[in-house]
Structure formats: structure tokens, C-alpha cells
Amino acid sequence: MTTAKIYNFMGLRKIAAGLSILLLLVSVASLAINGLKFGLDFTGGSLIEVGYQQEPNLNDIRGKLETAGYEDAVVQTFGSPVDILIRMGAAHDPKLGDQVLQTLQSGESQELTLRRNEYVGAQVGEELREQGGLGMLLALFMVMVYVAFRFQLKFSIGAVSALAHDVLIVLGFFSILKLDFDLTVLAALLAVIGYSLNDTIVVSDRIRENFRKLRKGTAIEIMNTSLSQTLGRTLVTSLTTLLVLVALAVFGGEMIHGFAVALLVGVCVGTYSSIYVAANVLVMLGICKEDLMPPEKAEDGEEVDEMP
């Protein structure tokens, strides 16, 4: 039986650690300076949907709205080229939809239809923002508890470090590019946590198995063996996921564009962190065979009360 090629992943661990620290510093600095560009789900504002009979020019719509004084309006298609969604941070006004419709109707030969005129209050947005943040912190805490029971405390620290690393870099990406951060992006962040955790669990399980099975080799060598054995599975899973996400980002429309972009960044960073962040933390914490050996059994066959 041919032995799989072993790659020296850990030989680049210092370079990877430096890259991760740099990305985290840039992300945190951008979040501190620029913050996030929250969407209407969090900040509050008006949402207006207008139906056209023929496909309109979005730049013409933006020009009309700017001329009428709606300078902060965000115009995008919604579902089809003739359905236009307009977002603006205007104060609540039940007549705002009719005013916008009248502005857009000016100079148009086709008949326009007002299909929706909604308002998301700032108080609701603030509650959603707080609950979303608490939900993410709770998810990270539960992950740490699960991995600690499933594997060992050092694996738990490594897994949570990788997840926090992924989330901060995705947030920094949206902050640097000033992309809209709404509930779909928050949902994508939670999906990134799940994806990255699944990848980290697979790698961690193989590391634990090899620490128990391989009689010779240092911790670095066992890490390299484990990462090399799971590399094929990691690449196939990541590439197939990325193909779907690219299709969603390009052809899925504006409503899920932010969701797809967040997942694209998260999957790339999550694949990297499963190899270099989680495993790197284990090396820095001094993982060894004694940490992962199963409990010894007493002479009468009962297990000694000892946690690995």
C-alpha cells in the first residue's frame, strides 16, 4: 500500500502566524476606525419597492432621486430586472412611497407601480444588533464547551481561536470595503462558524487518532501527517462549496449578494484556519501524547477516574 505524501505544513507555522496576526490587526483597526456599514435591518429606514413594465436604467433612477433630494438612496433590482428596490435612511413618512413614485414617474412613458412602502424602526434595529451579537458569542461559547468534552481543553482553545479568527477577518473585510452589513450577512457569519468548526473537528479527530496510534514522531511530525491525510477531503469540500457560492454571488441577485460574499471570504479563511490556526495553537500550547492517551485501566478492569 502506497503511503500518502506528507507535507511540511508546520514548517510554515511562524509565517502563517505572522500573516494571521497582520490580518487581525488590520481588521480590528478598520472596525475601530470605520466600523461596519449597517443596513436598514440594524439602523432603521425606509424600504420602497417599485414595479416597472420594462427594464429601467438604474443610474437614471439614482439621478432622479438625487435631484429630488434623496442622496442616500440605494437602488438595486429585486428578483427581476423590472422590480426595483430602494433603500434610504429617511424618517418615517407614510407618504414617502407615493412621493418617490411620483419622482420616478416624471419623464417615464411607462406606468410605474408602488408595491411596497415599509419602515424599519431604529429601536428594532438596535435590538436585532444586540441579539445578533449575543447569539454569536453564545455560539462560540457552546463550541468551546463541546470541543472540550469531545476532545480536550487544548483542542477547545484552538478551535475557538480559529473561529474568532475567521469571524474577525470577515467583519474586517466588510469594514474595509464598506459593504452593507445586514441580517443576511449575520446569517452568513453564523454559517461560517459552522463550516469552520466542521473542518476543524475533522482535522482535530485525525490529530488525536494519530497521537494515539503513531509510536514515533514529534508533535510537529504528527501534525504534518494528520494535516496531509485530511488535505484531500478539505480541498474537495472547500472547492465544491466555493463553486456554489461564486454562482450565488454572480447570479443570485442583490438580495443574497452580501450573504454569498461573506461566505466566500469565510470559507477561504476557514479552510486556512483549520490548517494553520487551530493546529498552530495546539503546537504553542504544547500538545503531547500524554494529553490524548485514553484512561488507564485498573487490574480489576475498571477505568481509573482520570480525564485525558
N, C-alpha and C positions, 0 to 999 in steps of 0.2 A: 504494500500500500504506500503511495507517494505522500510524503509529508508536505503539508502546506507551507508555502514560503512565509518566513517570519520577518516582519518589517520592524525597523527600529523606531517605533513611534515615540517612545520616551526619550530618545536621543535629542528630540527637538522640544522637549518639555519646557526648557527655560525660554526659548524663543516664543513658544506658544503662550507661556505665562506673561511674558512682556507684551505680546500682542493683545491678550485679553485685558490686561491692566490698562493699556492705552485706549482701547475701545470703551472700556468702562468709564475712564476719566473723561473722555470726550462726550460720552452720553450724559453723564451726571452734570458736566459743565453746561451742556446745551439745555438740559432740563432746568437747571438753576437759573440760566440767563434768559432763555427763550420760553421755557415752559412748553406746554402742549397746546395745540390749536384745537380746542374742544368744539365739537359740533353742537347742533341745536339740542341734541339729547341731553347735554350737560349744561349748556349756557342759557338755554331758552331762546325763543324767537319764533318767527312765522314761517310756515311751510305752505306754499301755494302750488297747485298743480293745474296746468293749463293744457287743453287739448287743441291741437291744430288739425286741419283737414289734410294739409300737405306738409312735408318735412321742412321745417324752418331753418334759418341760419342762426346759430346760437350767438354769434358775435353781434348780429343785428339786434337780437333780444337784449343782450347785455348793454349795447349802446343806447337803446331806448330807455332802459331802466336807469342808467347813469344820468341821462339827460333829465329824467323826471325826478332825480334826487335820491334814487335808491343805489348808492355807490357800493354798499357792502353786499349786494345780491350775488348769490352763487347760482348759476344757471347750468342745468345738466338734463340730459334725456332720462326718461324713466320708463324702462320696459321696452318702448318702441321709439323710433325717431320722431313721431308726431306727438308724443306725450312729453311735456316739458315740466320739470320740477324746479321751483325757485325757492331758495332758502335765503332768509335775511333776518338780521337781528333787530327788526323793528319792534316797537312796543305793540301791545295787544290792541287791535282795532278790527272789529267785525267787518268793517267796510274795506279793509286793506285789499282783500282779494278782488273786489269789484274795481277798485282804483287801479290795481296792477293790470287787470284785464282790459280796462279802458285805455291804459297807456300802450299796451301791446297791440290793441285793435287798430290804433291810429296808423293809417297808411297801409293796412292789410286788405287785400282783396278777398281773402277767405274768412269764414266765420270762426271765431275762437270760442271755446267753452271752458268755463271755470269748473273744475272737477273737485277741487279740494282747497279749503282755506282753514288751516289748523294753527294752533298756537301751543307751544310747549313752555310752560312757566319756568322761571328761573329756580323757584323753590323745588319743583320736581327734579330739575336738572341737578341741583346740589345734592338731593337725596340719592339720586342714581349714582352720582360720582362717589359719594361716601360708601354706599353699599357695594359698588363695584370694587373699590379698593379693599374693603374689608373682606369681600369674597375671595380676592386674590391672596391676601395674607393668610386667610383660613386654609385655602388650598395648599399653600406652601407648608404650613404647619402640619397638616394632615399627611402630606407626602413625607415629611421628616419622621413623623411617628411611624408610618407604615414601613419605611425602609429600615428604620432602627430595629423594628421587630422582625422584619423579613430577613435582614442580613446582619448588620452590625452597626454600631454608632458611627464609626468612621465612614462607612458607606452612606449613611444618612447625611452626614455633613457634606460629603462630596456631591451627592445628588441634589441637595438643596442649593449648594453653591452654583452648580451648573444651571439649575432652573432660574435662580436670581440673576445670574449672568445673562441668560437668554432674554429674560423679560426686560432688563435694563437696556440692553442693546437695541431691542425692538422699539422701546419707548424713545431712546435716543435717536434712532433713525427717523421716527415720525417728528421729533422735535427739530432736528437739523433741517429736514426738508419742508417743515411747516405743513405737513399733511393733516387733513381733518381727522380728529380722534373722536369717534362716536361709539355707540354700543356695539356695532359690528366689529370694530377693531378690538374692543374689550373682549368680545367673544373669541376673536382670533388669538388674543393673548392667552386666554384660558386653554384654548386648543393647543397652543404651542407648549404650554406646561405639560399637557397630557402626552403630546408627541415626544417631547424631550425626555420625559420620565420613562416612557415605554422603552426608548432607545437605551437610556442609562441602566434600566433594570436588566435588559438583555446582556449588556456588557458586564454589569456587576455580577450577574449569575455565573457567567463564564469565568470571571476572575476568581470568584470564590471556589468554583469547581476545580480550577487548575491549581490554586493554592493547596487544596486538599489532596489532589491527585499526583502532581509532579513532585518527585522526591528531591530533585536537584534544581538549582537555579535561584538567582536572587529575585527580589521583589520586582525589579525593573524588567528582568528577563521574562518573568511570569506575566507581567502586564503586557509586554510586547506580544507574547504568544496568544494571550486572550484577545487582544485587540485585532490581531491578524486573523484569528479564527472567525471573528464576528464581522470582519470588514465587508465581505461579500454581501451578507444579509443587510448591513447598514446602508451600503451604496445602492442596492436594488430597491430597498424601501424608500430611500430618500429621492432617488431619481424618478420613480413612478409617481410619487407624491408631487414632486416639482412639476412634472408634465401636466398633471391635472390643474395645479394652481396657476401655471402660466396660461393655460386655456381659459381659466376663470378670470384672470386679470385682464386678458386681452379681449375676450368675447363676452364676459359676464355682465357688462354694463356698469354704470356708475354706482348702483346701489350696493354691490358687493366688491367693488374695486378695492376699497380700503381693507376689507376682510382678506382678500386674496393676497394683497401686497404684504400685509402683516404676517400672514402665514408663510409666504415665500421667504421673507427675511428670517422668520422664526425657525423654519425647517433647516435652512442653511446653517444658521448659528447653532441650532440644537444638535445637528449632526457633528459639528466641530466640537461642541462642548462635551458630548458623550465620550469622545475620544480623548480630548486634551484637558478639559476642566475637571470632570469627575475623577478620572484616573490620576491626574496631576495632584489633586487634593489628597487622594489616598497615599500617594508616594510621600508627600510632605508631612502627612500625619504618621508616617512610619508603619504602614500596614505590614503585617508579617503572618507567617503560617500559624503562629500561636493564637492569633486573633480569630482565626476561622476554623480551627480544628473542632470537630464535634465533641460533645461532652464525653469524658472517660466513663467507663462502666465499672462499677464495683464488682467484687468477686461474686456476690450473690446475684449478679445480673441487673441490678438496679442502677440507674444513671445517677452519677454524682450531681448534686444540685449546683451546677456551675454554668453560667451563661458564656457563650463564646465571645 
